[in-house]
Amino acid sequence: MVRNRKETTEKSKKKPGLSTQIFIALLAGALLGVVIHYWIPSSYIKDTVIVEGVLYVIGQGFIRLMQMLVVPLVFCSLICGATAIGDSKTLGKVGVKIIGFYIFTTMMAVAVALGIGLLIKPGMGLDMSQIQTAEVAASSDSVSFAETLLNIIPKNPIGALANGEMLQVIVFALIVGVILAKLQDKTQLVTNFFQQGNDIMMEMTMMVMGLAPIGVFCLIAKTFAGLGFSAMVPMFKYMGAVLLALVIQCCGVYQILLALL
């Protein structure tokens, strides 16, 4: 009886999964945004403090936290993976496959995204006058295939890490991993450093993802606070487009590659 009561108590205290929390936060954020847009009159508190203050800062802060994770997580995990393989010949084959896999899947992801975007047109009907836009400098300089290949090799590894040049980061990480695997005991301290760094980044990733419901709530609330119900249909079209593209990429492209490799 006591054991059954403990199990019942533990089940009642069990929190919903992260995906469920994010979905609930998305709906709650949309509801709050609609309330702010239609029922709260424009004022300094609404426009500056709530929408452009609290909601904007927390939402953009969550996005920056996720961006912060990418480079160090990929760098440390690739070095640890390359070091764990050990054999340089095997590692060379794996490295070529990793780079090829990254290039091919990136090309396919772009192609799938463009195709889904042209098919569904998720932004159609959305009033863009209420949305903040940023100017993007257009570059007309064409890059030759030879230069594209050379750009894989970083001139400055620190600069590649700082600028988020992922392909250059991957190449540099694999080279470092090969050398650490070759030197073994001589560089055990450095190997331990990257292994511990990888553990830190994995834990940090879990911490940031734990904030996802709050970040999604603020991002959606700010969007609906500016657009109201006019953002509803484009948002659902966008969600459908993203889900469809993910299904095609994961169940189509990745499955074919796994079968071939």
ROMIRO-142271 format. One record per residue (C-alpha): residue number from 1; residue in three letters; x, y, z. Coordinates in nm, 2 decimals, padded with zeros to 4 digits, m for minus. Example, Ala and Ser with C-alpha at 12.3 -4.5 7.8 and 13.67 -1.06 7.14 Angstrom:
// ROMIRO-142271
<rec resi="1" resn="ALA" c1="01.23" c2="m00.45" c3="00.78"/>
<rec resi="2" resn="SER" c1="01.37" c2="m00.11" c3="00.71"/>
END
This chain:
// ROMIRO-142271
<rec resi="1" resn="MET" c1="00.00" c2="00.00" c3="00.00"/>
<rec resi="2" resn="VAL" c1="00.28" c2="00.24" c3="00.09"/>
<rec resi="3" resn="ARG" c1="00.47" c2="00.16" c3="m00.22"/>
<rec resi="4" resn="ASN" c1="00.16" c2="00.21" c3="m00.44"/>
<rec resi="5" resn="ARG" c1="00.10" c2="00.55" c3="m00.27"/>
<rec resi="6" resn="LYS" c1="00.46" c2="00.65" c3="m00.34"/>
<rec resi="7" resn="GLU" c1="00.43" c2="00.55" c3="m00.71"/>
<rec resi="8" resn="THR" c1="00.10" c2="00.74" c3="m00.74"/>
<rec resi="9" resn="THR" c1="00.26" c2="01.05" c3="m00.58"/>
<rec resi="10" resn="GLU" c1="00.56" c2="01.03" c3="m00.81"/>
<rec resi="11" resn="LYS" c1="00.34" c2="01.00" c3="m01.12"/>
<rec resi="12" resn="SER" c1="00.13" c2="01.30" c3="m01.01"/>
<rec resi="13" resn="LYS" c1="00.44" c2="01.50" c3="m00.96"/>
<rec resi="14" resn="LYS" c1="00.58" c2="01.39" c3="m01.30"/>
<rec resi="15" resn="LYS" c1="00.61" c2="01.69" c3="m01.53"/>
<rec resi="16" resn="PRO" c1="00.50" c2="01.68" c3="m01.90"/>
<rec resi="17" resn="GLY" c1="00.77" c2="01.63" c3="m02.16"/>
<rec resi="18" resn="LEU" c1="00.96" c2="01.91" c3="m02.31"/>
<rec resi="19" resn="SER" c1="00.78" c2="01.90" c3="m02.64"/>
<rec resi="20" resn="THR" c1="00.45" c2="01.92" c3="m02.46"/>
<rec resi="21" resn="GLN" c1="00.57" c2="02.22" c3="m02.26"/>
<rec resi="22" resn="ILE" c1="00.68" c2="02.39" c3="m02.58"/>
<rec resi="23" resn="PHE" c1="00.35" c2="02.33" c3="m02.75"/>
<rec resi="24" resn="ILE" c1="00.16" c2="02.46" c3="m02.45"/>
<rec resi="25" resn="ALA" c1="00.39" c2="02.77" c3="m02.44"/>
<rec resi="26" resn="LEU" c1="00.33" c2="02.83" c3="m02.81"/>
<rec resi="27" resn="LEU" c1="m00.05" c2="02.83" c3="m02.76"/>
<rec resi="28" resn="ALA" c1="m00.03" c2="03.04" c3="m02.44"/>
<rec resi="29" resn="GLY" c1="00.20" c2="03.29" c3="m02.61"/>
<rec resi="30" resn="ALA" c1="m00.04" c2="03.32" c3="m02.91"/>
<rec resi="31" resn="LEU" c1="m00.33" c2="03.38" c3="m02.67"/>
<rec resi="32" resn="LEU" c1="m00.14" c2="03.65" c3="m02.47"/>
<rec resi="33" resn="GLY" c1="m00.03" c2="03.82" c3="m02.79"/>
<rec resi="34" resn="VAL" c1="m00.38" c2="03.84" c3="m02.92"/>
<rec resi="35" resn="VAL" c1="m00.50" c2="03.98" c3="m02.58"/>
<rec resi="36" resn="ILE" c1="m00.22" c2="04.24" c3="m02.59"/>
<rec resi="37" resn="HIS" c1="m00.30" c2="04.33" c3="m02.95"/>
<rec resi="38" resn="TYR" c1="m00.68" c2="04.37" c3="m02.93"/>
<rec resi="39" resn="TRP" c1="m00.77" c2="04.44" c3="m02.57"/>
<rec resi="40" resn="ILE" c1="m00.48" c2="04.64" c3="m02.43"/>
<rec resi="41" resn="PRO" c1="m00.46" c2="05.00" c3="m02.56"/>
<rec resi="42" resn="SER" c1="m00.13" c2="05.13" c3="m02.69"/>
<rec resi="43" resn="SER" c1="00.08" c2="05.29" c3="m02.42"/>
<rec resi="44" resn="TYR" c1="00.44" c2="05.32" c3="m02.30"/>
<rec resi="45" resn="ILE" c1="00.39" c2="05.02" c3="m02.07"/>
<rec resi="46" resn="LYS" c1="00.25" c2="04.80" c3="m02.34"/>
<rec resi="47" resn="ASP" c1="00.47" c2="04.90" c3="m02.64"/>
<rec resi="48" resn="THR" c1="00.80" c2="04.97" c3="m02.47"/>
<rec resi="49" resn="VAL" c1="00.81" c2="04.77" c3="m02.14"/>
<rec resi="50" resn="ILE" c1="00.61" c2="04.46" c3="m02.23"/>
<rec resi="51" resn="VAL" c1="00.63" c2="04.40" c3="m02.61"/>
<rec resi="52" resn="GLU" c1="00.97" c2="04.56" c3="m02.70"/>
<rec resi="53" resn="GLY" c1="01.11" c2="04.51" c3="m02.35"/>
<rec resi="54" resn="VAL" c1="01.03" c2="04.19" c3="m02.16"/>
<rec resi="55" resn="LEU" c1="00.90" c2="03.97" c3="m02.45"/>
<rec resi="56" resn="TYR" c1="01.17" c2="04.09" c3="m02.70"/>
<rec resi="57" resn="VAL" c1="01.46" c2="04.06" c3="m02.46"/>
<rec resi="58" resn="ILE" c1="01.37" c2="03.71" c3="m02.33"/>
<rec resi="59" resn="GLY" c1="01.28" c2="03.58" c3="m02.68"/>
<rec resi="60" resn="GLN" c1="01.59" c2="03.70" c3="m02.85"/>
<rec resi="61" resn="GLY" c1="01.80" c2="03.60" c3="m02.54"/>
<rec resi="62" resn="PHE" c1="01.68" c2="03.24" c3="m02.59"/>
<rec resi="63" resn="ILE" c1="01.77" c2="03.25" c3="m02.96"/>
<rec resi="64" resn="ARG" c1="02.12" c2="03.38" c3="m02.87"/>
<rec resi="65" resn="LEU" c1="02.17" c2="03.11" c3="m02.61"/>
<rec resi="66" resn="MET" c1="02.10" c2="02.85" c3="m02.88"/>
<rec resi="67" resn="GLN" c1="02.34" c2="03.01" c3="m03.12"/>
<rec resi="68" resn="MET" c1="02.60" c2="03.02" c3="m02.85"/>
<rec resi="69" resn="LEU" c1="02.59" c2="02.64" c3="m02.82"/>
<rec resi="70" resn="VAL" c1="02.64" c2="02.54" c3="m03.18"/>
<rec resi="71" resn="VAL" c1="03.01" c2="02.60" c3="m03.24"/>
<rec resi="72" resn="PRO" c1="03.17" c2="02.48" c3="m02.91"/>
<rec resi="73" resn="LEU" c1="02.93" c2="02.18" c3="m02.90"/>
<rec resi="74" resn="VAL" c1="03.02" c2="02.07" c3="m03.26"/>
<rec resi="75" resn="PHE" c1="03.39" c2="02.14" c3="m03.21"/>
<rec resi="76" resn="CYS" c1="03.43" c2="01.95" c3="m02.88"/>
<rec resi="77" resn="SER" c1="03.21" c2="01.65" c3="m02.99"/>
<rec resi="78" resn="LEU" c1="03.40" c2="01.61" c3="m03.32"/>
<rec resi="79" resn="ILE" c1="03.74" c2="01.62" c3="m03.15"/>
<rec resi="80" resn="CYS" c1="03.62" c2="01.36" c3="m02.89"/>
<rec resi="81" resn="GLY" c1="03.47" c2="01.14" c3="m03.17"/>
<rec resi="82" resn="ALA" c1="03.79" c2="01.16" c3="m03.38"/>
<rec resi="83" resn="THR" c1="04.01" c2="01.08" c3="m03.08"/>
<rec resi="84" resn="ALA" c1="03.79" c2="00.78" c3="m02.99"/>
<rec resi="85" resn="ILE" c1="03.83" c2="00.62" c3="m03.33"/>
<rec resi="86" resn="GLY" c1="04.21" c2="00.62" c3="m03.29"/>
<rec resi="87" resn="ASP" c1="04.32" c2="00.46" c3="m03.62"/>
<rec resi="88" resn="SER" c1="04.43" c2="00.74" c3="m03.85"/>
<rec resi="89" resn="LYS" c1="04.34" c2="00.55" c3="m04.17"/>
<rec resi="90" resn="THR" c1="03.99" c2="00.47" c3="m04.04"/>
<rec resi="91" resn="LEU" c1="03.96" c2="00.83" c3="m03.92"/>
<rec resi="92" resn="GLY" c1="04.06" c2="00.97" c3="m04.26"/>
<rec resi="93" resn="LYS" c1="03.78" c2="00.77" c3="m04.42"/>
<rec resi="94" resn="VAL" c1="03.53" c2="00.88" c3="m04.15"/>
<rec resi="95" resn="GLY" c1="03.65" c2="01.24" c3="m04.19"/>
<rec resi="96" resn="VAL" c1="03.59" c2="01.24" c3="m04.57"/>
<rec resi="97" resn="LYS" c1="03.25" c2="01.09" c3="m04.51"/>
<rec resi="98" resn="ILE" c1="03.16" c2="01.35" c3="m04.24"/>
<rec resi="99" resn="ILE" c1="03.25" c2="01.64" c3="m04.47"/>
<rec resi="100" resn="GLY" c1="03.08" c2="01.49" c3="m04.77"/>
<rec resi="101" resn="PHE" c1="02.77" c2="01.41" c3="m04.55"/>
<rec resi="102" resn="TYR" c1="02.76" c2="01.77" c3="m04.42"/>
<rec resi="103" resn="ILE" c1="02.79" c2="01.92" c3="m04.77"/>
<rec resi="104" resn="PHE" c1="02.53" c2="01.69" c3="m04.92"/>
<rec resi="105" resn="THR" c1="02.28" c2="01.71" c3="m04.64"/>
<rec resi="106" resn="THR" c1="02.31" c2="02.09" c3="m04.64"/>
<rec resi="107" resn="MET" c1="02.25" c2="02.11" c3="m05.01"/>
<rec resi="108" resn="MET" c1="01.95" c2="01.88" c3="m04.98"/>
<rec resi="109" resn="ALA" c1="01.81" c2="02.08" c3="m04.68"/>
<rec resi="110" resn="VAL" c1="01.83" c2="02.40" c3="m04.88"/>
<rec resi="111" resn="ALA" c1="01.66" c2="02.23" c3="m05.18"/>
<rec resi="112" resn="VAL" c1="01.39" c2="02.08" c3="m04.96"/>
<rec resi="113" resn="ALA" c1="01.33" c2="02.41" c3="m04.78"/>
<rec resi="114" resn="LEU" c1="01.31" c2="02.61" c3="m05.11"/>
<rec resi="115" resn="GLY" c1="01.07" c2="02.35" c3="m05.26"/>
<rec resi="116" resn="ILE" c1="00.84" c2="02.34" c3="m04.96"/>
<rec resi="117" resn="GLY" c1="00.85" c2="02.73" c3="m04.94"/>
<rec resi="118" resn="LEU" c1="00.75" c2="02.76" c3="m05.31"/>
<rec resi="119" resn="LEU" c1="00.48" c2="02.50" c3="m05.27"/>
<rec resi="120" resn="ILE" c1="00.31" c2="02.61" c3="m04.95"/>
<rec resi="121" resn="LYS" c1="00.42" c2="02.98" c3="m04.95"/>
<rec resi="122" resn="PRO" c1="00.39" c2="03.01" c3="m04.57"/>
<rec resi="123" resn="GLY" c1="00.42" c2="03.39" c3="m04.56"/>
<rec resi="124" resn="MET" c1="00.15" c2="03.46" c3="m04.81"/>
<rec resi="125" resn="GLY" c1="m00.12" c2="03.70" c3="m04.67"/>
<rec resi="126" resn="LEU" c1="00.10" c2="03.82" c3="m04.38"/>
<rec resi="127" resn="ASP" c1="00.11" c2="04.20" c3="m04.33"/>
<rec resi="128" resn="MET" c1="00.49" c2="04.26" c3="m04.33"/>
<rec resi="129" resn="SER" c1="00.45" c2="04.63" c3="m04.24"/>
<rec resi="130" resn="GLN" c1="00.42" c2="04.54" c3="m03.87"/>
<rec resi="131" resn="ILE" c1="00.74" c2="04.33" c3="m03.87"/>
<rec resi="132" resn="GLN" c1="01.08" c2="04.47" c3="m03.81"/>
<rec resi="133" resn="THR" c1="01.32" c2="04.40" c3="m04.09"/>
<rec resi="134" resn="ALA" c1="01.70" c2="04.42" c3="m04.12"/>
<rec resi="135" resn="GLU" c1="01.89" c2="04.53" c3="m04.42"/>
<rec resi="136" resn="VAL" c1="02.11" c2="04.26" c3="m04.57"/>
<rec resi="137" resn="ALA" c1="02.40" c2="04.36" c3="m04.79"/>
<rec resi="138" resn="ALA" c1="02.38" c2="04.18" c3="m05.12"/>
<rec resi="139" resn="SER" c1="02.70" c2="04.04" c3="m05.27"/>
<rec resi="140" resn="SER" c1="02.73" c2="04.00" c3="m05.64"/>
<rec resi="141" resn="ASP" c1="03.08" c2="03.84" c3="m05.62"/>
<rec resi="142" resn="SER" c1="03.08" c2="03.49" c3="m05.76"/>
<rec resi="143" resn="VAL" c1="03.31" c2="03.23" c3="m05.61"/>
<rec resi="144" resn="SER" c1="03.47" c2="02.96" c3="m05.82"/>
<rec resi="145" resn="PHE" c1="03.46" c2="02.59" c3="m05.74"/>
<rec resi="146" resn="ALA" c1="03.83" c2="02.59" c3="m05.66"/>
<rec resi="147" resn="GLU" c1="03.78" c2="02.88" c3="m05.41"/>
<rec resi="148" resn="THR" c1="03.49" c2="02.70" c3="m05.26"/>
<rec resi="149" resn="LEU" c1="03.71" c2="02.39" c3="m05.19"/>
<rec resi="150" resn="LEU" c1="03.99" c2="02.61" c3="m05.05"/>
<rec resi="151" resn="ASN" c1="03.74" c2="02.79" c3="m04.82"/>
<rec resi="152" resn="ILE" c1="03.70" c2="02.46" c3="m04.64"/>
<rec resi="153" resn="ILE" c1="04.05" c2="02.50" c3="m04.50"/>
<rec resi="154" resn="PRO" c1="04.05" c2="02.78" c3="m04.23"/>
<rec resi="155" resn="LYS" c1="04.32" c2="03.05" c3="m04.26"/>
<rec resi="156" resn="ASN" c1="04.26" c2="03.13" c3="m03.90"/>
<rec resi="157" resn="PRO" c1="04.09" c2="02.85" c3="m03.69"/>
<rec resi="158" resn="ILE" c1="04.01" c2="03.10" c3="m03.41"/>
<rec resi="159" resn="GLY" c1="03.84" c2="03.33" c3="m03.67"/>
<rec resi="160" resn="ALA" c1="03.65" c2="03.03" c3="m03.80"/>
<rec resi="161" resn="LEU" c1="03.53" c2="02.95" c3="m03.45"/>
<rec resi="162" resn="ALA" c1="03.44" c2="03.31" c3="m03.38"/>
<rec resi="163" resn="ASN" c1="03.25" c2="03.36" c3="m03.71"/>
<rec resi="164" resn="GLY" c1="03.07" c2="03.02" c3="m03.70"/>
<rec resi="165" resn="GLU" c1="03.22" c2="02.89" c3="m04.02"/>
<rec resi="166" resn="MET" c1="03.09" c2="02.54" c3="m03.96"/>
<rec resi="167" resn="LEU" c1="03.27" c2="02.35" c3="m04.24"/>
<rec resi="168" resn="GLN" c1="03.60" c2="02.51" c3="m04.14"/>
<rec resi="169" resn="VAL" c1="03.53" c2="02.42" c3="m03.78"/>
<rec resi="170" resn="ILE" c1="03.46" c2="02.06" c3="m03.88"/>
<rec resi="171" resn="VAL" c1="03.79" c2="02.03" c3="m04.07"/>
<rec resi="172" resn="PHE" c1="04.00" c2="02.18" c3="m03.79"/>
<rec resi="173" resn="ALA" c1="03.83" c2="01.97" c3="m03.53"/>
<rec resi="174" resn="LEU" c1="03.90" c2="01.65" c3="m03.73"/>
<rec resi="175" resn="ILE" c1="04.26" c2="01.75" c3="m03.77"/>
<rec resi="176" resn="VAL" c1="04.30" c2="01.81" c3="m03.40"/>
<rec resi="177" resn="GLY" c1="04.13" c2="01.48" c3="m03.32"/>
<rec resi="178" resn="VAL" c1="04.36" c2="01.29" c3="m03.56"/>
<rec resi="179" resn="ILE" c1="04.67" c2="01.44" c3="m03.39"/>
<rec resi="180" resn="LEU" c1="04.54" c2="01.37" c3="m03.04"/>
<rec resi="181" resn="ALA" c1="04.47" c2="01.01" c3="m03.14"/>
<rec resi="182" resn="LYS" c1="04.82" c2="00.98" c3="m03.28"/>
<rec resi="183" resn="LEU" c1="05.00" c2="01.12" c3="m02.99"/>
<rec resi="184" resn="GLN" c1="04.79" c2="00.94" c3="m02.73"/>
<rec resi="185" resn="ASP" c1="04.96" c2="00.95" c3="m02.39"/>
<rec resi="186" resn="LYS" c1="05.16" c2="01.26" c3="m02.47"/>
<rec resi="187" resn="THR" c1="04.85" c2="01.47" c3="m02.51"/>
<rec resi="188" resn="GLN" c1="04.62" c2="01.30" c3="m02.26"/>
<rec resi="189" resn="LEU" c1="04.58" c2="01.62" c3="m02.07"/>
<rec resi="190" resn="VAL" c1="04.45" c2="01.80" c3="m02.38"/>
<rec resi="191" resn="THR" c1="04.23" c2="01.50" c3="m02.47"/>
<rec resi="192" resn="ASN" c1="04.08" c2="01.51" c3="m02.12"/>
<rec resi="193" resn="PHE" c1="04.02" c2="01.89" c3="m02.16"/>
<rec resi="194" resn="PHE" c1="03.81" c2="01.84" c3="m02.47"/>
<rec resi="195" resn="GLN" c1="03.62" c2="01.54" c3="m02.32"/>
<rec resi="196" resn="GLN" c1="03.53" c2="01.75" c3="m02.02"/>
<rec resi="197" resn="GLY" c1="03.45" c2="02.04" c3="m02.25"/>
<rec resi="198" resn="ASN" c1="03.21" c2="01.81" c3="m02.44"/>
<rec resi="199" resn="ASP" c1="03.05" c2="01.71" c3="m02.11"/>
<rec resi="200" resn="ILE" c1="03.01" c2="02.07" c3="m02.02"/>
<rec resi="201" resn="MET" c1="02.85" c2="02.16" c3="m02.35"/>
<rec resi="202" resn="MET" c1="02.61" c2="01.87" c3="m02.34"/>
<rec resi="203" resn="GLU" c1="02.50" c2="01.98" c3="m01.99"/>
<rec resi="204" resn="MET" c1="02.47" c2="02.34" c3="m02.11"/>
<rec resi="205" resn="THR" c1="02.25" c2="02.22" c3="m02.40"/>
<rec resi="206" resn="MET" c1="02.01" c2="02.05" c3="m02.17"/>
<rec resi="207" resn="MET" c1="02.00" c2="02.36" c3="m01.95"/>
<rec resi="208" resn="VAL" c1="01.92" c2="02.59" c3="m02.25"/>
<rec resi="209" resn="MET" c1="01.66" c2="02.35" c3="m02.39"/>
<rec resi="210" resn="GLY" c1="01.50" c2="02.36" c3="m02.05"/>
<rec resi="211" resn="LEU" c1="01.43" c2="02.73" c3="m02.11"/>
<rec resi="212" resn="ALA" c1="01.27" c2="02.66" c3="m02.45"/>
<rec resi="213" resn="PRO" c1="00.91" c2="02.69" c3="m02.33"/>
<rec resi="214" resn="ILE" c1="00.98" c2="03.04" c3="m02.19"/>
<rec resi="215" resn="GLY" c1="01.17" c2="03.14" c3="m02.50"/>
<rec resi="216" resn="VAL" c1="00.90" c2="03.02" c3="m02.74"/>
<rec resi="217" resn="PHE" c1="00.63" c2="03.18" c3="m02.52"/>
<rec resi="218" resn="CYS" c1="00.79" c2="03.52" c3="m02.55"/>
<rec resi="219" resn="LEU" c1="00.87" c2="03.49" c3="m02.92"/>
<rec resi="220" resn="ILE" c1="00.52" c2="03.39" c3="m03.01"/>
<rec resi="221" resn="ALA" c1="00.36" c2="03.65" c3="m02.78"/>
<rec resi="222" resn="LYS" c1="00.56" c2="03.93" c3="m02.93"/>
<rec resi="223" resn="THR" c1="00.47" c2="03.82" c3="m03.28"/>
<rec resi="224" resn="PHE" c1="00.10" c2="03.81" c3="m03.21"/>
<rec resi="225" resn="ALA" c1="00.11" c2="04.13" c3="m03.00"/>
<rec resi="226" resn="GLY" c1="00.21" c2="04.31" c3="m03.32"/>
<rec resi="227" resn="LEU" c1="00.01" c2="04.12" c3="m03.58"/>
<rec resi="228" resn="GLY" c1="m00.30" c2="03.98" c3="m03.40"/>
<rec resi="229" resn="PHE" c1="m00.51" c2="03.72" c3="m03.57"/>
<rec resi="230" resn="SER" c1="m00.35" c2="03.80" c3="m03.91"/>
<rec resi="231" resn="ALA" c1="m00.05" c2="03.60" c3="m03.80"/>
<rec resi="232" resn="MET" c1="m00.26" c2="03.29" c3="m03.72"/>
<rec resi="233" resn="VAL" c1="m00.29" c2="03.13" c3="m04.06"/>
<rec resi="234" resn="PRO" c1="00.07" c2="03.21" c3="m04.18"/>
<rec resi="235" resn="MET" c1="00.20" c2="03.07" c3="m03.85"/>
<rec resi="236" resn="PHE" c1="00.02" c2="02.74" c3="m03.89"/>
<rec resi="237" resn="LYS" c1="00.13" c2="02.73" c3="m04.26"/>
<rec resi="238" resn="TYR" c1="00.48" c2="02.79" c3="m04.14"/>
<rec resi="239" resn="MET" c1="00.46" c2="02.52" c3="m03.88"/>
<rec resi="240" resn="GLY" c1="00.32" c2="02.28" c3="m04.13"/>
<rec resi="241" resn="ALA" c1="00.60" c2="02.37" c3="m04.38"/>
<rec resi="242" resn="VAL" c1="00.87" c2="02.32" c3="m04.12"/>
<rec resi="243" resn="LEU" c1="00.73" c2="01.98" c3="m04.01"/>
<rec resi="244" resn="LEU" c1="00.69" c2="01.86" c3="m04.37"/>
<rec resi="245" resn="ALA" c1="01.05" c2="01.97" c3="m04.45"/>
<rec resi="246" resn="LEU" c1="01.18" c2="01.79" c3="m04.14"/>
<rec resi="247" resn="VAL" c1="00.99" c2="01.47" c3="m04.23"/>
<rec resi="248" resn="ILE" c1="01.13" c2="01.47" c3="m04.58"/>
<rec resi="249" resn="GLN" c1="01.48" c2="01.54" c3="m04.46"/>
<rec resi="250" resn="CYS" c1="01.48" c2="01.29" c3="m04.17"/>
<rec resi="251" resn="CYS" c1="01.27" c2="01.01" c3="m04.32"/>
<rec resi="252" resn="GLY" c1="01.38" c2="01.06" c3="m04.68"/>
<rec resi="253" resn="VAL" c1="01.73" c2="01.21" c3="m04.72"/>
<rec resi="254" resn="TYR" c1="01.88" c2="01.07" c3="m04.41"/>
<rec resi="255" resn="GLN" c1="01.73" c2="00.72" c3="m04.45"/>
<rec resi="256" resn="ILE" c1="01.86" c2="00.70" c3="m04.81"/>
<rec resi="257" resn="LEU" c1="02.21" c2="00.81" c3="m04.70"/>
<rec resi="258" resn="LEU" c1="02.21" c2="00.56" c3="m04.41"/>
<rec resi="259" resn="ALA" c1="02.11" c2="00.28" c3="m04.65"/>
<rec resi="260" resn="LEU" c1="02.39" c2="00.38" c3="m04.89"/>
<rec resi="261" resn="LEU" c1="02.66" c2="00.42" c3="m04.62"/>
END
